[in-house]
Amino acid sequence: MDDPTVHGALGKSIAQVYTIEFQKRGLPHAHILIVLRAADKFSTSEKIDKFVRVEIPSSIENLRLHEIVANCLIHGPCGIDLTGAPCMEAGQCRKMFPKDFRTATTMNVSVYPLYRRCPNDTTFVRRREMDNRFVVPYNPYLLLKYNAHINVEVSTSVRVVKYIYKYIYKGLDCANMVSSAGQVQYNEISNYIDARYVNAPEAMWRLIGSHMHDQSHAVMRLPV
């Protein structure tokens, strides 16, 4: 957390909020929303390209970054290359991959920016040739330092920020309770009490007293 919030890896942070999410299939990960001061906001395509990339780096210029991107930041294969991928629903990827090729980054006031994805970079993932259409947005500095899946996105609209807040504070994983008749009995209170799904990493996280969420600013409702 200190790199983007204290040390200014993405710019001077003036507010932040994060939560730790545990999924049934793996280790915990954090969803972090960072608000930058006005002077450091990503207001131009050039500034976005400086901090956020969605292209496979050259193995000649930076072999280590190339390997990390190939191992951690390639989505898929999916789509027509692998129709049975977990992300596929009704014949389409839920994450909307593959993206379109683009020769330049363009600002989009309603959603995320449309990042530059040139068509000339490829790598092999699980014996399949993948190109820039399948790259998840990343920051080179954070990727080289932590060698992990770190997805960095630029939020340019209030609607996107509202969605991120909703995603950060979404509900917990639960296990469905099925009656003998084969019908799912859904009760919000009993699901939380009796069917709360806690995997081993989450149990460990809570036992050692690690934070589940935090925020730099809080809103208090005043009695008036």
TAWOPE-V207139 format. One record per residue. N is the residue number from 1. NEAR is the number of other C-alpha atoms within 8 Angstrom. Layout:
n->N near->NEAR
n->N near->NEAR
//
This chain:
n->1 near->5
n->2 near->6
n->3 near->8
n->4 near->12
n->5 near->12
n->6 near->9
n->7 near->8
n->8 near->10
n->9 near->9
n->10 near->6
n->11 near->10
n->12 near->11
n->13 near->13
n->14 near->8
n->15 near->10
n->16 near->13
n->17 near->11
n->18 near->12
n->19 near->12
n->20 near->11
n->21 near->8
n->22 near->11
n->23 near->9
n->24 near->7
n->25 near->4
n->26 near->6
n->27 near->7
n->28 near->10
n->29 near->7
n->30 near->8
n->31 near->9
n->32 near->9
n->33 near->9
n->34 near->11
n->35 near->8
n->36 near->11
n->37 near->10
n->38 near->5
n->39 near->4
n->40 near->8
n->41 near->8
n->42 near->8
n->43 near->6
n->44 near->7
n->45 near->10
n->46 near->7
n->47 near->9
n->48 near->13
n->49 near->11
n->50 near->7
n->51 near->9
n->52 near->13
n->53 near->13
n->54 near->12
n->55 near->10
n->56 near->13
n->57 near->10
n->58 near->9
n->59 near->10
n->60 near->5
n->61 near->6
n->62 near->9
n->63 near->9
n->64 near->8
n->65 near->12
n->66 near->12
n->67 near->9
n->68 near->13
n->69 near->12
n->70 near->12
n->71 near->8
n->72 near->8
n->73 near->14
n->74 near->12
n->75 near->9
n->76 near->6
n->77 near->11
n->78 near->15
n->79 near->13
n->80 near->5
n->81 near->6
n->82 near->8
n->83 near->9
n->84 near->6
n->85 near->10
n->86 near->4
n->87 near->8
n->88 near->13
n->89 near->7
n->90 near->4
n->91 near->7
n->92 near->8
n->93 near->11
n->94 near->8
n->95 near->5
n->96 near->7
n->97 near->11
n->98 near->8
n->99 near->7
n->100 near->6
n->101 near->10
n->102 near->11
n->103 near->7
n->104 near->7
n->105 near->13
n->106 near->9
n->107 near->9
n->108 near->9
n->109 near->8
n->110 near->8
n->111 near->10
n->112 near->13
n->113 near->12
n->114 near->9
n->115 near->11
n->116 near->14
n->117 near->13
n->118 near->10
n->119 near->8
n->120 near->5
n->121 near->11
n->122 near->9
n->123 near->9
n->124 near->9
n->125 near->11
n->126 near->4
n->127 near->5
n->128 near->7
n->129 near->8
n->130 near->12
n->131 near->12
n->132 near->14
n->133 near->11
n->134 near->13
n->135 near->13
n->136 near->9
n->137 near->11
n->138 near->13
n->139 near->12
n->140 near->10
n->141 near->7
n->142 near->10
n->143 near->14
n->144 near->10
n->145 near->6
n->146 near->6
n->147 near->8
n->148 near->7
n->149 near->7
n->150 near->9
n->151 near->9
n->152 near->8
n->153 near->8
n->154 near->9
n->155 near->9
n->156 near->11
n->157 near->10
n->158 near->6
n->159 near->8
n->160 near->12
n->161 near->9
n->162 near->8
n->163 near->8
n->164 near->9
n->165 near->9
n->166 near->8
n->167 near->7
n->168 near->10
n->169 near->7
n->170 near->6
n->171 near->4
n->172 near->6
n->173 near->9
n->174 near->9
n->175 near->8
n->176 near->9
n->177 near->9
n->178 near->9
n->179 near->8
n->180 near->5
n->181 near->5
n->182 near->6
n->183 near->7
n->184 near->8
n->185 near->8
n->186 near->7
n->187 near->6
n->188 near->6
n->189 near->6
n->190 near->8
n->191 near->14
n->192 near->9
n->193 near->7
n->194 near->6
n->195 near->11
n->196 near->11
n->197 near->9
n->198 near->7
n->199 near->9
n->200 near->6
n->201 near->9
n->202 near->10
n->203 near->9
n->204 near->8
n->205 near->9
n->206 near->9
n->207 near->7
n->208 near->6
n->209 near->6
n->210 near->7
n->211 near->7
n->212 near->6
n->213 near->8
n->214 near->8
n->215 near->9
n->216 near->7
n->217 near->6
n->218 near->5
n->219 near->4
n->220 near->4
n->221 near->4
n->222 near->4
n->223 near->3
n->224 near->2
//
